[in-house]
Amino acid sequence: MAEGGQNYWPLTPCLDRYEAFFSEVETTRMTKSFKAVLLEALLEHDGFRQPPTRQELAAWSLEVFRRRPGFVGDIKADLQDLERLDERQWIGYWNRNPVNAWVGGNRKGASGSLFEVVDGHFRPTFSVDDGLLETFNAMLQELVDYRFAVYEPRLAASDDRSMASVVSLPAGTGTELPYFPDLRIACGHFRDGRHDVDETRVLGVGHGRLDPALPFIARAVGNSMNGGQRPVRDGDYLLLERIDPGHAGSISGDILAIERQSASGDDQYVLRKVVKDGEGRYRLVASNPDYPDFDADEGMRPLARLRAVLDPLELALGREF
């Protein structure tokens, strides 16, 4: 249970109603960052309440690229000068890429698309209830940030920049976040409500919008999550985000840092994927089959959500070897 008696394991009406949409956003193929950029543009301009024209959406998406320069390399070379773009050329390019993909234009005989273009407006093929819109937007933003976080290391791997270009950036570039040598220390620190930290690291662009009060970096301990498509190995650097009890949102499918007490009363911290079964119960699942799964109970407290496993070179911004 959360402080004040709030349940951390809620049945979310929004997730139940729009689960198919969220699942598609989480798993849709992304050979470029375009689909996520389009969704971020929609969210920033309340596009699920007031569907934009294709021209408006293209302009909004361009602003996302200006804010996220690390993704500009996805755009074809003759359009990468964002300050000198031909507007009509850009709109046509954007319509042929993510707009066309989201409306099913890239699939022969496509049906069940998430979006459609009607009278020149890009809109979802479903309606979002006004009473659920705020929650819907928050949950979708988490998924968009997750897709950016997963995609960004792949983009960096395909870039032929040298290691020197990573470490030669000036100190202070990016976002300065608290750093902890292991997850146990980090979770104990925030559980006790402390705000002082001994160390910080500067994290570069490419991880979505970061609220400086919530994210932090910690080292993983153990190999219980070393498996599957998102392995977390002993010693990995983790970008985590503390869970705000009032805005926890959906947790099903997320990897969380969870606090519990052992039989002897000692505090323990585990990293597990949260899976909801058909009866609304939550199970904490390890990626490594050598470690046990277990059911969530009221004696457990979710403390943070895993945003990304970081490349150690990302933490070398402004630092010398």
Secondary structure as a PSIPRED ss2 file (coil, helix, strand):
# PSIPRED VFORMAT (PSIPRED V4.0)

   1 M C   1.000  0.000  0.000
   2 A C   1.000  0.000  0.000
   3 E H   0.000  1.000  0.000
   4 G H   0.000  1.000  0.000
   5 G H   0.000  1.000  0.000
   6 Q C   1.000  0.000  0.000
   7 N C   1.000  0.000  0.000
   8 Y C   1.000  0.000  0.000
   9 W C   1.000  0.000  0.000
  10 P C   1.000  0.000  0.000
  11 L C   1.000  0.000  0.000
  12 T C   1.000  0.000  0.000
  13 P H   0.000  1.000  0.000
  14 C H   0.000  1.000  0.000
  15 L H   0.000  1.000  0.000
  16 D H   0.000  1.000  0.000
  17 R H   0.000  1.000  0.000
  18 Y H   0.000  1.000  0.000
  19 E H   0.000  1.000  0.000
  20 A H   0.000  1.000  0.000
  21 F H   0.000  1.000  0.000
  22 F H   0.000  1.000  0.000
  23 S H   0.000  1.000  0.000
  24 E H   0.000  1.000  0.000
  25 V H   0.000  1.000  0.000
  26 E H   0.000  1.000  0.000
  27 T H   0.000  1.000  0.000
  28 T C   1.000  0.000  0.000
  29 R C   1.000  0.000  0.000
  30 M C   1.000  0.000  0.000
  31 T C   1.000  0.000  0.000
  32 K C   1.000  0.000  0.000
  33 S C   1.000  0.000  0.000
  34 F H   0.000  1.000  0.000
  35 K H   0.000  1.000  0.000
  36 A H   0.000  1.000  0.000
  37 V H   0.000  1.000  0.000
  38 L H   0.000  1.000  0.000
  39 L H   0.000  1.000  0.000
  40 E H   0.000  1.000  0.000
  41 A H   0.000  1.000  0.000
  42 L H   0.000  1.000  0.000
  43 L H   0.000  1.000  0.000
  44 E H   0.000  1.000  0.000
  45 H C   1.000  0.000  0.000
  46 D C   1.000  0.000  0.000
  47 G C   1.000  0.000  0.000
  48 F C   1.000  0.000  0.000
  49 R C   1.000  0.000  0.000
  50 Q C   1.000  0.000  0.000
  51 P C   1.000  0.000  0.000
  52 P C   1.000  0.000  0.000
  53 T E   0.000  0.000  1.000
  54 R H   0.000  1.000  0.000
  55 Q H   0.000  1.000  0.000
  56 E H   0.000  1.000  0.000
  57 L H   0.000  1.000  0.000
  58 A H   0.000  1.000  0.000
  59 A H   0.000  1.000  0.000
  60 W H   0.000  1.000  0.000
  61 S H   0.000  1.000  0.000
  62 L H   0.000  1.000  0.000
  63 E H   0.000  1.000  0.000
  64 V H   0.000  1.000  0.000
  65 F H   0.000  1.000  0.000
  66 R H   0.000  1.000  0.000
  67 R H   0.000  1.000  0.000
  68 R C   1.000  0.000  0.000
  69 P H   0.000  1.000  0.000
  70 G H   0.000  1.000  0.000
  71 F H   0.000  1.000  0.000
  72 V H   0.000  1.000  0.000
  73 G H   0.000  1.000  0.000
  74 D H   0.000  1.000  0.000
  75 I C   1.000  0.000  0.000
  76 K C   1.000  0.000  0.000
  77 A H   0.000  1.000  0.000
  78 D H   0.000  1.000  0.000
  79 L H   0.000  1.000  0.000
  80 Q C   1.000  0.000  0.000
  81 D C   1.000  0.000  0.000
  82 L H   0.000  1.000  0.000
  83 E H   0.000  1.000  0.000
  84 R H   0.000  1.000  0.000
  85 L C   1.000  0.000  0.000
  86 D C   1.000  0.000  0.000
  87 E H   0.000  1.000  0.000
  88 R H   0.000  1.000  0.000
  89 Q H   0.000  1.000  0.000
  90 W H   0.000  1.000  0.000
  91 I H   0.000  1.000  0.000
  92 G H   0.000  1.000  0.000
  93 Y H   0.000  1.000  0.000
  94 W H   0.000  1.000  0.000
  95 N H   0.000  1.000  0.000
  96 R H   0.000  1.000  0.000
  97 N H   0.000  1.000  0.000
  98 P H   0.000  1.000  0.000
  99 V H   0.000  1.000  0.000
 100 N H   0.000  1.000  0.000
 101 A H   0.000  1.000  0.000
 102 W H   0.000  1.000  0.000
 103 V C   1.000  0.000  0.000
 104 G C   1.000  0.000  0.000
 105 G C   1.000  0.000  0.000
 106 N C   1.000  0.000  0.000
 107 R C   1.000  0.000  0.000
 108 K C   1.000  0.000  0.000
 109 G C   1.000  0.000  0.000
 110 A C   1.000  0.000  0.000
 111 S C   1.000  0.000  0.000
 112 G C   1.000  0.000  0.000
 113 S C   1.000  0.000  0.000
 114 L C   1.000  0.000  0.000
 115 F E   0.000  0.000  1.000
 116 E E   0.000  0.000  1.000
 117 V E   0.000  0.000  1.000
 118 V E   0.000  0.000  1.000
 119 D C   1.000  0.000  0.000
 120 G C   1.000  0.000  0.000
 121 H E   0.000  0.000  1.000
 122 F E   0.000  0.000  1.000
 123 R E   0.000  0.000  1.000
 124 P E   0.000  0.000  1.000
 125 T C   1.000  0.000  0.000
 126 F C   1.000  0.000  0.000
 127 S C   1.000  0.000  0.000
 128 V C   1.000  0.000  0.000
 129 D C   1.000  0.000  0.000
 130 D H   0.000  1.000  0.000
 131 G H   0.000  1.000  0.000
 132 L H   0.000  1.000  0.000
 133 L H   0.000  1.000  0.000
 134 E H   0.000  1.000  0.000
 135 T H   0.000  1.000  0.000
 136 F H   0.000  1.000  0.000
 137 N H   0.000  1.000  0.000
 138 A H   0.000  1.000  0.000
 139 M H   0.000  1.000  0.000
 140 L H   0.000  1.000  0.000
 141 Q H   0.000  1.000  0.000
 142 E H   0.000  1.000  0.000
 143 L H   0.000  1.000  0.000
 144 V H   0.000  1.000  0.000
 145 D H   0.000  1.000  0.000
 146 Y H   0.000  1.000  0.000
 147 R H   0.000  1.000  0.000
 148 F H   0.000  1.000  0.000
 149 A H   0.000  1.000  0.000
 150 V H   0.000  1.000  0.000
 151 Y H   0.000  1.000  0.000
 152 E H   0.000  1.000  0.000
 153 P H   0.000  1.000  0.000
 154 R H   0.000  1.000  0.000
 155 L H   0.000  1.000  0.000
 156 A H   0.000  1.000  0.000
 157 A H   0.000  1.000  0.000
 158 S H   0.000  1.000  0.000
 159 D C   1.000  0.000  0.000
 160 D C   1.000  0.000  0.000
 161 R C   1.000  0.000  0.000
 162 S C   1.000  0.000  0.000
 163 M H   0.000  1.000  0.000
 164 A H   0.000  1.000  0.000
 165 S H   0.000  1.000  0.000
 166 V H   0.000  1.000  0.000
 167 V H   0.000  1.000  0.000
 168 S C   1.000  0.000  0.000
 169 L C   1.000  0.000  0.000
 170 P C   1.000  0.000  0.000
 171 A C   1.000  0.000  0.000
 172 G C   1.000  0.000  0.000
 173 T C   1.000  0.000  0.000
 174 G C   1.000  0.000  0.000
 175 T E   0.000  0.000  1.000
 176 E E   0.000  0.000  1.000
 177 L E   0.000  0.000  1.000
 178 P E   0.000  0.000  1.000
 179 Y E   0.000  0.000  1.000
 180 F E   0.000  0.000  1.000
 181 P C   1.000  0.000  0.000
 182 D C   1.000  0.000  0.000
 183 L H   0.000  1.000  0.000
 184 R H   0.000  1.000  0.000
 185 I H   0.000  1.000  0.000
 186 A H   0.000  1.000  0.000
 187 C H   0.000  1.000  0.000
 188 G H   0.000  1.000  0.000
 189 H H   0.000  1.000  0.000
 190 F H   0.000  1.000  0.000
 191 R H   0.000  1.000  0.000
 192 D C   1.000  0.000  0.000
 193 G C   1.000  0.000  0.000
 194 R C   1.000  0.000  0.000
 195 H C   1.000  0.000  0.000
 196 D C   1.000  0.000  0.000
 197 V C   1.000  0.000  0.000
 198 D C   1.000  0.000  0.000
 199 E E   0.000  0.000  1.000
 200 T E   0.000  0.000  1.000
 201 R E   0.000  0.000  1.000
 202 V E   0.000  0.000  1.000
 203 L E   0.000  0.000  1.000
 204 G C   1.000  0.000  0.000
 205 V C   1.000  0.000  0.000
 206 G C   1.000  0.000  0.000
 207 H C   1.000  0.000  0.000
 208 G C   1.000  0.000  0.000
 209 R C   1.000  0.000  0.000
 210 L C   1.000  0.000  0.000
 211 D C   1.000  0.000  0.000
 212 P C   1.000  0.000  0.000
 213 A C   1.000  0.000  0.000
 214 L C   1.000  0.000  0.000
 215 P E   0.000  0.000  1.000
 216 F E   0.000  0.000  1.000
 217 I E   0.000  0.000  1.000
 218 A E   0.000  0.000  1.000
 219 R E   0.000  0.000  1.000
 220 A C   1.000  0.000  0.000
 221 V C   1.000  0.000  0.000
 222 G C   1.000  0.000  0.000
 223 N C   1.000  0.000  0.000
 224 S C   1.000  0.000  0.000
 225 M C   1.000  0.000  0.000
 226 N C   1.000  0.000  0.000
 227 G C   1.000  0.000  0.000
 228 G C   1.000  0.000  0.000
 229 Q C   1.000  0.000  0.000
 230 R C   1.000  0.000  0.000
 231 P C   1.000  0.000  0.000
 232 V C   1.000  0.000  0.000
 233 R C   1.000  0.000  0.000
 234 D C   1.000  0.000  0.000
 235 G C   1.000  0.000  0.000
 236 D C   1.000  0.000  0.000
 237 Y E   0.000  0.000  1.000
 238 L E   0.000  0.000  1.000
 239 L E   0.000  0.000  1.000
 240 L E   0.000  0.000  1.000
 241 E E   0.000  0.000  1.000
 242 R E   0.000  0.000  1.000
 243 I C   1.000  0.000  0.000
 244 D C   1.000  0.000  0.000
 245 P H   0.000  1.000  0.000
 246 G H   0.000  1.000  0.000
 247 H H   0.000  1.000  0.000
 248 A C   1.000  0.000  0.000
 249 G C   1.000  0.000  0.000
 250 S C   1.000  0.000  0.000
 251 I C   1.000  0.000  0.000
 252 S C   1.000  0.000  0.000
 253 G C   1.000  0.000  0.000
 254 D C   1.000  0.000  0.000
 255 I E   0.000  0.000  1.000
 256 L E   0.000  0.000  1.000
 257 A E   0.000  0.000  1.000
 258 I E   0.000  0.000  1.000
 259 E E   0.000  0.000  1.000
 260 R E   0.000  0.000  1.000
 261 Q E   0.000  0.000  1.000
 262 S C   1.000  0.000  0.000
 263 A C   1.000  0.000  0.000
 264 S C   1.000  0.000  0.000
 265 G C   1.000  0.000  0.000
 266 D C   1.000  0.000  0.000
 267 D E   0.000  0.000  1.000
 268 Q E   0.000  0.000  1.000
 269 Y E   0.000  0.000  1.000
 270 V E   0.000  0.000  1.000
 271 L E   0.000  0.000  1.000
 272 R E   0.000  0.000  1.000
 273 K E   0.000  0.000  1.000
 274 V E   0.000  0.000  1.000
 275 V E   0.000  0.000  1.000
 276 K E   0.000  0.000  1.000
 277 D C   1.000  0.000  0.000
 278 G C   1.000  0.000  0.000
 279 E C   1.000  0.000  0.000
 280 G C   1.000  0.000  0.000
 281 R C   1.000  0.000  0.000
 282 Y E   0.000  0.000  1.000
 283 R E   0.000  0.000  1.000
 284 L E   0.000  0.000  1.000
 285 V E   0.000  0.000  1.000
 286 A C   1.000  0.000  0.000
 287 S C   1.000  0.000  0.000
 288 N C   1.000  0.000  0.000
 289 P C   1.000  0.000  0.000
 290 D C   1.000  0.000  0.000
 291 Y C   1.000  0.000  0.000
 292 P C   1.000  0.000  0.000
 293 D C   1.000  0.000  0.000
 294 F E   0.000  0.000  1.000
 295 D E   0.000  0.000  1.000
 296 A C   1.000  0.000  0.000
 297 D C   1.000  0.000  0.000
 298 E C   1.000  0.000  0.000
 299 G C   1.000  0.000  0.000
 300 M C   1.000  0.000  0.000
 301 R E   0.000  0.000  1.000
 302 P E   0.000  0.000  1.000
 303 L E   0.000  0.000  1.000
 304 A E   0.000  0.000  1.000
 305 R E   0.000  0.000  1.000
 306 L E   0.000  0.000  1.000
 307 R E   0.000  0.000  1.000
 308 A E   0.000  0.000  1.000
 309 V E   0.000  0.000  1.000
 310 L E   0.000  0.000  1.000
 311 D C   1.000  0.000  0.000
 312 P H   0.000  1.000  0.000
 313 L H   0.000  1.000  0.000
 314 E H   0.000  1.000  0.000
 315 L H   0.000  1.000  0.000
 316 A H   0.000  1.000  0.000
 317 L C   1.000  0.000  0.000
 318 G C   1.000  0.000  0.000
 319 R C   1.000  0.000  0.000
 320 E C   1.000  0.000  0.000
 321 F C   1.000  0.000  0.000
